[in-house]
Structures are given as C-alpha cells and as structure tokens.
C-alpha cells in the first residue's frame, strides 16, 4: 500500500463527501478508491469512516487522522514547491479565484498583464459566485468581498464596493423613483437570488440594518442577467457598484436611494498564511493589489 496515495484518497473522499464523488474528482475507479480506504483502515487497525446509503462521516479516529493527513500532505506539497524552485523565482501554476463579474471585469485584465510580466507562471482563474475554500480546493489567492472571519489567511485590503439600487430612465419615467426603501414594496423589483432574499433587502435605518419588504417580480440567478433586465426597463435592482458602473456612467441606469446605502463592503486579496509563501503568490498579490485598487476606486464613483 502506498500510504501517501491512500492518505490523498481518504482526504479526497472526505472533501467530496462520498466515495463516488471522490472517484469522479480523482478520475479513479470507484473500486480503487474504496480499496485504498479499506487498506488504510486495515493498516491502522481502526475504522476511519462511517458508511451509510445516505451519507459518509468520520469516526473519532478518522477526525484525528484526517487532520494529520492534511498537515503531512501540506508539508509534502511545500517540499515539492521548494524543490521546484517556486521559492526562488515566480514559477509554476497559480490558481486565483474571484466572483464571476468581478473576475471578468477586473481580474482578467490584471491577469493578462501579470502573465506578460511573469512568463514562467501558469495562471488558472476560477470564477464562481460562491466562497471557494483555499485550503480544501487548492487555491492560492482569492479576491473576497465583505468582512473576513478570523482565520489563518493573510489579507490585503484593496478597496471597497457599494451596494446600490438602480433602475433605467424608462422605468423611472413610467413609475417614478422610490423616495424611501419602504416604497420598494410598491415597485417592480428584480432580485439576484444568489445575492439576497427576493422578499426583503436590508437597509441601514435608525443605526442598524433593517429588512425592508420588496416586490420581486423577476428573480434571476446570474448578476449579468439582472443587469440586462434593469437596462431593459423591467424594474429596480440592487447590485454591487462594479456590476452597474458602466451602465450608470453611460446613462442606461440611474442610482436610487443613495442616502440609504449601507457602508461600502471591503474587498481583500487573501492567501494562506503560515510557512513560506511561494514567490508566485507574493508576486501576484504585489502586482494585482494596486491595479485592482485603482479599478475598484473608479467603480465607486
């Protein structure tokens, strides 16, 4: 039995949530994945996983062992990076994640400039409207919006984004603008379902964030489609300032209820802390941070 291979397989099973999901992730036959885990349990003379038809959970011994596996595999990964020279010069594969629109609008142009400046780096961008775990999904750098929980992450703040309410001139000519957030209940609203509740939007009223009822006649799961619907006159939207910056600048949308906006949310570039930081990570953060900061500042208006 290859113990490191077995550890990696066990970790993949735990992170994927099942043997079959780990099989697909590793592109390894299900029987092989199951055998490796069973051989590891036999070697340790203890059960690591509780298996059932519906879910897979770690035993107490498995909880302790999986933590040790992560540390060992992380140390091995770092040793390989050192041997490959990634701590001597920016080289190798770098994975960066950001939300979909922020990534397309700001990270992609910066990434293109970075690749030109550092020809030995291979850059992989993962754009997704969800929080990607750096450690579990092997991501080097993330651009995150919002307050960061206390963690082992190293963060550099690069600016902020406004949460703005907008509508098209055609819609406002037809229905008039809302004077207060509570007026939204009488308007047609368009909600980004991955972003906020379609029934209530939070506004700072009386010193605290208060949910205000809205009438979402259209609910969409993509920010770009929400923006398109607002430009077409379908209703009032609430998105981040970078989503709507171009449409506001050229007059296709107007910002509403500015006096009721919450404080801008911070934007940070983050990476894992502890141990040596590969030069490719440091190089990207140092290169990207000032450029992203300038672009976000322009979007704030």
Secondary structure by P-SEA (a helix, b strand, c coil): caaaaaaaaaaaaaaaccaaaaaaaacccaaaaaaaaaaaaaaacccccccccccccccaaaaaaaaaaaaaaaaaaaaaaaaaccccccccbbbbbbccccccccaaaaaaaaaaacccbbbbbbbbccccccccccccccccccccccccbbbbbcccccbbbbbcaaaaaaccccccccccccbbbbbccccccccccccccccbbbbbbbbcccccccaaaaaaaaaaccbbbbbcccccaaaaaacccccccccccccbbbbbbcccccccccaaaaaaaaacaaaaaaaaaaaac
